[in-house]
Amino acid sequence: MRTHKIAAWIAGGLVIAYCYAFINAIATASENAYQCKAIEAAAVAGHEIPVSVSQPGAPAAFCELGVHPPLLRTYFTVFIYGVLDRTKQAAILDSLRQASRGSKPQEMLVKFYDKENWKPWSDPSSGRSGGSRGPETPILTRWIP
């Protein structure tokens, strides 16, 4: 019985340590959010990307940070909407490969979608408005190591 208690304490400690490491990996990645802006700029520069439905006036190219469990490696996910031509997609991927060859290369997951599935909402009584993404299925997914 005593060994079960010790094993339970060890297992609990390992779970707590892993949760701490996961939170730490996300916090460290969020400190490097400026890299996402550079990645978005590389995806847009010299390429024809339609205007975003969710962020009018901006190109429909977005970047966010992610973490690979169980080893907690960080990576960027790049979302590009409205670029349907395979040649143009390949050109954007080449630009992102070039951008990732900096001093700290970071793994990227690039996802191309046919269009944004944006569902706007508004509340006339308060004047607030916003929206949320509906389900979206990528037409092309590529990893850039």
PyRosetta script that sets phi, psi and omega in degrees:
from pyrosetta import init, pose_from_sequence

init()
pose = pose_from_sequence("MRTHKIAAWIAGGLVIAYCYAFINAIATASENAYQCKAIEAAAVAGHEIPVSVSQPGAPAAFCELGVHPPLLRTYFTVFIYGVLDRTKQAAILDSLRQASRGSKPQEMLVKFYDKENWKPWSDPSSGRSGGSRGPETPILTRWIP")
pose.set_psi(1, -38.7)
pose.set_omega(1, -178.8)
pose.set_phi(2, -63.9)
pose.set_psi(2, -38.2)
pose.set_omega(2, 180.0)
pose.set_phi(3, -66.9)
pose.set_psi(3, -30.8)
pose.set_omega(3, 176.9)
pose.set_phi(4, -66.3)
pose.set_psi(4, -39.2)
pose.set_omega(4, 178.9)
pose.set_phi(5, -66.1)
pose.set_psi(5, -43.3)
pose.set_omega(5, 179.4)
pose.set_phi(6, -64.0)
pose.set_psi(6, -44.0)
pose.set_omega(6, 178.8)
pose.set_phi(7, -62.5)
pose.set_psi(7, -39.1)
pose.set_omega(7, 178.9)
pose.set_phi(8, -64.6)
pose.set_psi(8, -41.7)
pose.set_omega(8, 177.9)
pose.set_phi(9, -64.8)
pose.set_psi(9, -41.4)
pose.set_omega(9, 178.6)
pose.set_phi(10, -65.2)
pose.set_psi(10, -45.5)
pose.set_omega(10, 179.0)
pose.set_phi(11, -61.6)
pose.set_psi(11, -43.2)
pose.set_omega(11, 178.0)
pose.set_phi(12, -61.7)
pose.set_psi(12, -41.9)
pose.set_omega(12, 178.2)
pose.set_phi(13, -63.5)
pose.set_psi(13, -40.1)
pose.set_omega(13, 178.1)
pose.set_phi(14, -65.5)
pose.set_psi(14, -39.4)
pose.set_omega(14, 177.8)
pose.set_phi(15, -63.8)
pose.set_psi(15, -44.6)
pose.set_omega(15, 178.9)
pose.set_phi(16, -63.5)
pose.set_psi(16, -42.2)
pose.set_omega(16, 179.1)
pose.set_phi(17, -63.0)
pose.set_psi(17, -41.6)
pose.set_omega(17, 179.6)
pose.set_phi(18, -65.6)
pose.set_psi(18, -42.6)
pose.set_omega(18, 177.9)
pose.set_phi(19, -60.8)
pose.set_psi(19, -42.9)
pose.set_omega(19, 177.4)
pose.set_phi(20, -61.7)
pose.set_psi(20, -43.9)
pose.set_omega(20, 179.6)
pose.set_phi(21, -64.1)
pose.set_psi(21, -38.5)
pose.set_omega(21, 178.4)
pose.set_phi(22, -63.6)
pose.set_psi(22, -48.2)
pose.set_omega(22, 179.2)
pose.set_phi(23, -62.3)
pose.set_psi(23, -40.2)
pose.set_omega(23, 178.7)
pose.set_phi(24, -64.0)
pose.set_psi(24, -40.9)
pose.set_omega(24, 179.1)
pose.set_phi(25, -63.4)
pose.set_psi(25, -41.6)
pose.set_omega(25, 179.0)
pose.set_phi(26, -66.6)
pose.set_psi(26, -43.3)
pose.set_omega(26, 180.0)
pose.set_phi(27, -63.6)
pose.set_psi(27, -41.4)
pose.set_omega(27, 178.4)
pose.set_phi(28, -64.3)
pose.set_psi(28, -42.0)
pose.set_omega(28, 179.4)
pose.set_phi(29, -64.5)
pose.set_psi(29, -39.6)
pose.set_omega(29, -178.3)
pose.set_phi(30, -67.9)
pose.set_psi(30, -24.3)
pose.set_omega(30, 175.3)
pose.set_phi(31, -66.8)
pose.set_psi(31, -24.0)
pose.set_omega(31, 180.0)
pose.set_phi(32, -97.9)
pose.set_psi(32, 25.3)
pose.set_omega(32, -177.9)
pose.set_phi(33, -61.0)
pose.set_psi(33, -24.5)
pose.set_omega(33, 178.1)
pose.set_phi(34, -59.4)
pose.set_psi(34, -28.1)
pose.set_omega(34, 178.2)
pose.set_phi(35, -65.7)
pose.set_psi(35, -32.4)
pose.set_omega(35, 177.8)
pose.set_phi(36, -62.0)
pose.set_psi(36, -40.7)
pose.set_omega(36, 178.9)
pose.set_phi(37, -63.1)
pose.set_psi(37, -39.0)
pose.set_omega(37, 178.0)
pose.set_phi(38, -66.8)
pose.set_psi(38, -36.9)
pose.set_omega(38, 178.0)
pose.set_phi(39, -67.3)
pose.set_psi(39, -43.5)
pose.set_omega(39, 176.6)
pose.set_phi(40, -59.7)
pose.set_psi(40, -42.3)
pose.set_omega(40, 179.2)
pose.set_phi(41, -62.7)
pose.set_psi(41, -39.6)
pose.set_omega(41, 179.1)
pose.set_phi(42, -66.4)
pose.set_psi(42, -36.0)
pose.set_omega(42, 179.9)
pose.set_phi(43, -69.2)
pose.set_psi(43, -31.9)
pose.set_omega(43, -174.8)
pose.set_phi(44, -89.6)
pose.set_psi(44, -35.2)
pose.set_omega(44, -172.8)
pose.set_phi(45, -59.3)
pose.set_psi(45, 119.0)
pose.set_omega(45, 176.1)
pose.set_phi(46, 76.4)
pose.set_psi(46, 9.3)
pose.set_omega(46, -179.2)
pose.set_phi(47, -123.0)
pose.set_psi(47, 151.0)
pose.set_omega(47, 177.5)
pose.set_phi(48, -91.5)
pose.set_psi(48, 103.2)
pose.set_omega(48, 177.7)
pose.set_phi(49, -119.1)
pose.set_psi(49, 128.0)
pose.set_omega(49, -178.2)
pose.set_phi(50, -59.1)
pose.set_psi(50, 162.7)
pose.set_omega(50, 177.6)
pose.set_phi(51, -72.2)
pose.set_psi(51, 141.9)
pose.set_omega(51, -178.1)
pose.set_phi(52, -71.3)
pose.set_psi(52, 143.9)
pose.set_omega(52, 173.9)
pose.set_phi(53, -82.3)
pose.set_psi(53, -36.3)
pose.set_omega(53, -177.2)
pose.set_phi(54, -78.6)
pose.set_psi(54, -27.1)
pose.set_omega(54, 178.5)
pose.set_phi(55, -131.9)
pose.set_psi(55, 77.3)
pose.set_omega(55, -176.2)
pose.set_phi(56, -52.8)
pose.set_psi(56, 138.2)
pose.set_omega(56, -179.8)
pose.set_phi(57, 92.8)
pose.set_psi(57, -11.9)
pose.set_omega(57, 179.5)
pose.set_phi(58, -111.7)
pose.set_psi(58, 153.1)
pose.set_omega(58, 176.0)
pose.set_phi(59, -66.7)
pose.set_psi(59, 152.8)
pose.set_omega(59, -178.4)
pose.set_phi(60, -84.4)
pose.set_psi(60, 61.3)
pose.set_omega(60, 176.9)
pose.set_phi(61, -136.1)
pose.set_psi(61, 125.1)
pose.set_omega(61, -174.9)
pose.set_phi(62, -134.1)
pose.set_psi(62, 157.1)
pose.set_omega(62, 179.6)
pose.set_phi(63, -135.0)
pose.set_psi(63, 142.2)
pose.set_omega(63, 172.1)
pose.set_phi(64, -144.1)
pose.set_psi(64, 160.8)
pose.set_omega(64, -178.4)
pose.set_phi(65, -92.9)
pose.set_psi(65, 148.8)
pose.set_omega(65, 177.5)
pose.set_phi(66, -143.4)
pose.set_psi(66, 170.1)
pose.set_omega(66, -179.6)
pose.set_phi(67, -132.8)
pose.set_psi(67, 131.8)
pose.set_omega(67, 175.8)
pose.set_phi(68, -85.6)
pose.set_psi(68, 110.6)
pose.set_omega(68, 168.2)
pose.set_phi(69, -77.4)
pose.set_psi(69, 155.8)
pose.set_omega(69, 1.4)
pose.set_phi(70, -89.4)
pose.set_psi(70, -11.9)
pose.set_omega(70, -174.9)
pose.set_phi(71, -85.9)
pose.set_psi(71, -6.0)
pose.set_omega(71, 174.0)
pose.set_phi(72, 62.8)
pose.set_psi(72, 37.3)
pose.set_omega(72, 173.7)
pose.set_phi(73, -80.5)
pose.set_psi(73, 138.2)
pose.set_omega(73, 179.9)
pose.set_phi(74, -90.0)
pose.set_psi(74, 154.9)
pose.set_omega(74, 177.8)
pose.set_phi(75, -154.8)
pose.set_psi(75, 167.4)
pose.set_omega(75, 175.7)
pose.set_phi(76, -107.8)
pose.set_psi(76, 142.9)
pose.set_omega(76, 170.8)
pose.set_phi(77, -111.2)
pose.set_psi(77, 127.1)
pose.set_omega(77, -179.8)
pose.set_phi(78, -110.8)
pose.set_psi(78, 126.4)
pose.set_omega(78, 179.6)
pose.set_phi(79, -110.3)
pose.set_psi(79, 125.3)
pose.set_omega(79, 179.9)
pose.set_phi(80, -127.8)
pose.set_psi(80, 126.7)
pose.set_omega(80, -175.8)
pose.set_phi(81, -112.4)
pose.set_psi(81, 141.2)
pose.set_omega(81, 169.9)
pose.set_phi(82, 85.5)
pose.set_psi(82, 1.6)
pose.set_omega(82, 176.8)
pose.set_phi(83, -97.7)
pose.set_psi(83, 101.7)
pose.set_omega(83, -173.2)
pose.set_phi(84, -98.7)
pose.set_psi(84, -23.5)
pose.set_omega(84, -177.8)
pose.set_phi(85, -74.3)
pose.set_psi(85, 127.4)
pose.set_omega(85, -177.6)
pose.set_phi(86, -62.5)
pose.set_psi(86, -35.5)
pose.set_omega(86, 179.4)
pose.set_phi(87, -65.5)
pose.set_psi(87, -42.0)
pose.set_omega(87, 178.5)
pose.set_phi(88, -68.4)
pose.set_psi(88, -36.7)
pose.set_omega(88, 176.4)
pose.set_phi(89, -62.7)
pose.set_psi(89, -43.7)
pose.set_omega(89, 179.3)
pose.set_phi(90, -62.5)
pose.set_psi(90, -38.4)
pose.set_omega(90, 179.0)
pose.set_phi(91, -65.5)
pose.set_psi(91, -40.1)
pose.set_omega(91, 177.7)
pose.set_phi(92, -65.5)
pose.set_psi(92, -42.6)
pose.set_omega(92, 178.0)
pose.set_phi(93, -60.6)
pose.set_psi(93, -40.4)
pose.set_omega(93, 177.1)
pose.set_phi(94, -62.4)
pose.set_psi(94, -42.4)
pose.set_omega(94, 177.8)
pose.set_phi(95, -61.7)
pose.set_psi(95, -40.5)
pose.set_omega(95, 179.9)
pose.set_phi(96, -69.6)
pose.set_psi(96, -35.5)
pose.set_omega(96, 175.2)
pose.set_phi(97, -61.5)
pose.set_psi(97, -44.2)
pose.set_omega(97, 179.1)
pose.set_phi(98, -62.5)
pose.set_psi(98, -40.6)
pose.set_omega(98, -178.9)
pose.set_phi(99, -67.7)
pose.set_psi(99, -29.8)
pose.set_omega(99, -176.9)
pose.set_phi(100, -81.2)
pose.set_psi(100, -3.6)
pose.set_omega(100, -179.4)
pose.set_phi(101, -88.2)
pose.set_psi(101, 24.5)
pose.set_omega(101, -179.9)
pose.set_phi(102, -74.3)
pose.set_psi(102, -161.0)
pose.set_omega(102, -177.6)
pose.set_phi(103, -69.0)
pose.set_psi(103, -29.9)
pose.set_omega(103, 178.5)
pose.set_phi(104, -125.5)
pose.set_psi(104, 81.4)
pose.set_omega(104, -179.3)
pose.set_phi(105, -62.7)
pose.set_psi(105, 137.3)
pose.set_omega(105, -177.3)
pose.set_phi(106, -126.1)
pose.set_psi(106, 137.7)
pose.set_omega(106, 178.4)
pose.set_phi(107, -65.1)
pose.set_psi(107, 142.8)
pose.set_omega(107, -179.2)
pose.set_phi(108, -131.1)
pose.set_psi(108, 141.4)
pose.set_omega(108, 169.8)
pose.set_phi(109, -110.2)
pose.set_psi(109, 117.5)
pose.set_omega(109, -177.6)
pose.set_phi(110, -107.3)
pose.set_psi(110, 127.5)
pose.set_omega(110, -179.5)
pose.set_phi(111, -123.8)
pose.set_psi(111, 125.2)
pose.set_omega(111, 175.9)
pose.set_phi(112, -101.8)
pose.set_psi(112, 136.6)
pose.set_omega(112, 178.3)
pose.set_phi(113, -124.9)
pose.set_psi(113, 152.7)
pose.set_omega(113, 179.4)
pose.set_phi(114, -70.3)
pose.set_psi(114, -38.8)
pose.set_omega(114, 178.1)
pose.set_phi(115, -160.0)
pose.set_psi(115, 163.8)
pose.set_omega(115, 176.1)
pose.set_phi(116, -78.6)
pose.set_psi(116, 134.4)
pose.set_omega(116, 174.6)
pose.set_phi(117, -100.4)
pose.set_psi(117, 79.4)
pose.set_omega(117, -174.3)
pose.set_phi(118, -102.8)
pose.set_psi(118, 127.7)
pose.set_omega(118, -179.4)
pose.set_phi(119, -112.9)
pose.set_psi(119, 99.3)
pose.set_omega(119, -178.3)
pose.set_phi(120, -75.0)
pose.set_psi(120, 155.9)
pose.set_omega(120, 174.5)
pose.set_phi(121, -141.9)
pose.set_psi(121, 157.2)
pose.set_omega(121, 175.5)
pose.set_phi(122, -151.1)
pose.set_psi(122, 153.1)
pose.set_omega(122, 177.7)
pose.set_phi(123, -122.4)
pose.set_psi(123, 98.5)
pose.set_omega(123, -176.9)
pose.set_phi(124, -58.7)
pose.set_psi(124, -30.1)
pose.set_omega(124, -177.7)
pose.set_phi(125, -68.4)
pose.set_psi(125, -34.3)
pose.set_omega(125, -179.4)
pose.set_phi(126, -104.1)
pose.set_psi(126, -15.7)
pose.set_omega(126, -177.5)
pose.set_phi(127, 82.0)
pose.set_psi(127, 2.8)
pose.set_omega(127, 179.8)
pose.set_phi(128, -81.5)
pose.set_psi(128, 149.7)
pose.set_omega(128, 176.1)
pose.set_phi(129, -150.4)
pose.set_psi(129, 165.7)
pose.set_omega(129, -179.9)
pose.set_phi(130, -179.3)
pose.set_psi(130, -151.6)
pose.set_omega(130, 179.7)
pose.set_phi(131, -176.9)
pose.set_psi(131, 175.6)
pose.set_omega(131, 177.3)
pose.set_phi(132, -149.0)
pose.set_psi(132, 156.8)
pose.set_omega(132, 179.1)
pose.set_phi(133, -82.5)
pose.set_psi(133, 137.0)
pose.set_omega(133, 171.8)
pose.set_phi(134, -89.8)
pose.set_psi(134, -176.7)
pose.set_omega(134, 179.7)
pose.set_phi(135, -62.5)
pose.set_psi(135, 137.8)
pose.set_omega(135, 179.6)
pose.set_phi(136, -134.7)
pose.set_psi(136, 139.1)
pose.set_omega(136, 179.1)
pose.set_phi(137, -117.4)
pose.set_psi(137, 123.1)
pose.set_omega(137, -179.0)
pose.set_phi(138, -68.0)
pose.set_psi(138, 146.4)
pose.set_omega(138, 175.4)
pose.set_phi(139, -92.8)
pose.set_psi(139, -18.1)
pose.set_omega(139, 176.5)
pose.set_phi(140, -154.0)
pose.set_psi(140, 134.9)
pose.set_omega(140, 177.7)
pose.set_phi(141, -131.3)
pose.set_psi(141, 129.2)
pose.set_omega(141, 179.6)
pose.set_phi(142, -139.6)
pose.set_psi(142, 139.6)
pose.set_omega(142, 172.0)
pose.set_phi(143, -93.2)
pose.set_psi(143, 137.3)
pose.set_omega(143, 172.5)
pose.set_phi(144, -114.6)
pose.set_psi(144, 110.8)
pose.set_omega(144, -176.5)
pose.set_phi(145, -71.6)
pose.dump_pdb("model.pdb")
